[in-house]
């Protein structure tokens, strides 16, 4: 967990795609290179662009998957996590619990 967090933070976390790469490492047990490639493919960017704050800021806005400071009307919190789960094709526990509570 510490190594995954360190690598994700090094990529910029929520400022870039570090949080998404770390999520794939933890949920699917992917190695860092494999996780980066998977996330890049899902976001339709290159692996190199995953760590570019400017490009990822635009990608996060376009896909509505949250940013450090999301503008009014853009996804934040659980809504952003729902969108991330759909894009990455994974189940996120907090989203699952939220949906169970609103049924």
C-alpha positions as CSV (number, residue, x, y, z in Angstrom):
1,X,0.0,0.0,0.0
2,X,2.8,2.4,0.8
3,X,4.6,1.8,-2.5
4,X,1.4,2.3,-4.4
5,X,0.6,5.5,-2.6
6,X,4.1,6.8,-3.2
7,X,4.0,6.1,-6.9
8,X,0.5,7.6,-7.3
9,X,1.5,10.7,-5.4
10,X,4.6,11.0,-7.5
11,X,2.3,11.1,-10.6
12,X,0.4,13.9,-9.1
13,X,-2.5,12.0,-7.7
14,X,-5.8,13.7,-8.5
15,X,-4.0,16.4,-10.4
16,X,-3.0,13.9,-13.1
17,X,-4.0,10.2,-13.2
18,X,-2.0,8.9,-10.2
19,X,-5.2,8.1,-8.3
20,X,-6.6,6.1,-11.2
21,X,-3.4,4.1,-11.7
22,X,-3.2,3.4,-8.0
23,X,-6.9,2.3,-8.0
24,X,-6.1,-0.2,-10.8
25,X,-3.1,-1.5,-9.0
26,X,-5.1,-2.1,-5.8
27,X,-8.3,-3.5,-7.3
28,X,-6.9,-5.6,-10.1
29,X,-3.4,-6.3,-8.7
30,X,-1.8,-4.7,-11.8
31,X,1.9,-3.8,-11.9
32,X,2.6,-0.1,-12.4
33,X,3.3,-0.3,-16.1
34,X,0.3,-2.4,-16.8
35,X,-1.9,-0.1,-14.8
36,X,-0.7,3.0,-16.6
37,X,-1.3,1.4,-20.0
38,X,-4.8,0.3,-19.0
39,X,-5.8,3.7,-17.6
40,X,-4.2,5.5,-20.7
41,X,-6.2,3.3,-23.0
42,X,-9.5,3.9,-21.1
43,X,-8.9,7.7,-21.1
44,X,-7.8,7.7,-24.8
45,X,-4.4,9.3,-24.0
46,X,-0.8,8.2,-24.1
47,X,1.0,6.8,-21.1
48,X,3.2,9.9,-21.1
49,X,0.2,12.2,-21.0
50,X,-1.1,10.6,-17.8
51,X,1.4,12.7,-15.8
52,X,0.8,16.0,-17.6
53,X,-1.3,18.2,-15.4
54,X,-2.6,20.4,-18.2
55,X,-3.8,17.5,-20.4
56,X,-5.2,15.5,-17.5
57,X,-7.1,18.6,-16.3
58,X,-8.9,18.8,-19.6
59,X,-9.4,15.0,-19.7
60,X,-10.9,15.0,-16.2
61,X,-13.2,17.8,-17.2
62,X,-14.3,16.2,-20.4
63,X,-15.0,12.8,-18.8
64,X,-16.4,14.4,-15.6
65,X,-14.2,12.4,-13.2
66,X,-13.3,15.1,-10.8
67,X,-10.4,17.4,-10.1
68,X,-8.7,18.9,-7.0
69,X,-10.9,21.9,-7.5
70,X,-13.9,21.1,-9.6
71,X,-15.8,24.0,-11.2
72,X,-19.5,24.4,-10.5
73,X,-21.6,21.8,-12.2
74,X,-18.8,19.3,-12.6
75,X,-18.6,15.9,-10.8
76,X,-17.2,15.8,-7.3
77,X,-17.2,13.2,-4.5
78,X,-19.4,10.1,-5.1
79,X,-20.6,11.3,-8.5
80,X,-17.0,11.5,-9.7
81,X,-16.3,8.0,-8.3
82,X,-19.3,6.6,-10.1
83,X,-18.0,8.0,-13.4
84,X,-14.5,6.6,-12.6
85,X,-15.9,3.2,-12.0
86,X,-17.8,3.2,-15.3
87,X,-14.8,4.4,-17.3
88,X,-12.3,1.9,-15.7
89,X,-14.8,-0.9,-15.6
90,X,-14.4,-1.5,-11.9
91,X,-16.7,-1.7,-8.8
92,X,-15.9,0.9,-6.2
93,X,-17.0,-0.1,-2.7
94,X,-18.1,3.4,-1.6
95,X,-20.3,3.7,-4.7
96,X,-21.7,0.2,-4.1
97,X,-22.6,1.1,-0.5
98,X,-24.1,4.4,-1.5
99,X,-26.3,2.8,-4.2
100,X,-27.5,0.1,-1.6
101,X,-28.5,2.9,0.8
102,X,-30.6,4.8,-1.7
103,X,-32.5,1.8,-3.0
